[in-house]
Amino acid sequence: MLSDIFKAVSILWGNEGLYESTSTFIQEGKLFMQDGYTPIMEGITNLHNDIMFFIFVILGFVCWMLFITVYIFRVSSNERPTNVTHGTLIEVIWTVTPTLILLVIALPTFALLYSMDEGIEPEITVKAIGHQWYWSYEYSDFYGSMDANSTLSESDGGHVAFDSFMVNDADFDDWSQLRLLEVDNPLILPVDTHIRMLVTSADVLHSWAVPSLGVKMDAVPGRLNQLSMFINHTGTFYGQCSEICGTNHGFMPIKILAVTRSQYLNWWFLVW
Ligand SMILES: [Cu+2]
């Protein structure tokens, strides 16, 4: 029912791209990581590529050393083994060089780690609560209108909150919907906004993860974990629970509609 409202709103406001552009962000047959749509995910991808450079250089060097050593010191050309046991210069070189390489890797890693943890004055706060086996979301900043048509539950004190269940493929309306990723009520978030997500659980361990936004946070009962997002592109983004949480662990997807700020406010005032 809620999803019908979302759909009606998106059609009403001419937000083609809200529902139609789904396939744009699903890159079938794509290798490696999904494209990033937050600065953090772009940073993760870049760091991954940078470190892969060092990995391949080291791999090549070690393989070459092994081959050369085995070849030069083979028995047929070295009947009497050498009695050299150590050399100060080479030992300094093979200690200092890896240290420098590690430093070159560590500096950008720390920069990225600390920026992932940075909240940067969030403008909106959304709470994601894991359940066996669905997610529910709560917009803790706002109170809804609580009128006759309101879907707000009384238990959350008028905070806008809703459940997000997976839609079975037997119930799909059209071919753009994705098996095991479609939900009845997607999470709607504005782009170009500092968003704080609070992640927790109502029963067992879950994990709220959306790869193309570069976020993954454990949902722990009795604990409020925090992560921040700055989505820089409108579109539909998908994620899945990433902590084995029971029988239907694979059937509690996350779907995010990232919309412009004005679309977000329109949705907000129209629906709630
Ligand atoms: Cu789960």
Residues whose N, C-alpha, C, O or C-beta is under 5 A from the ligand:
A	BS01	CU	L205 H206 S207 C241 E243 C245 H249
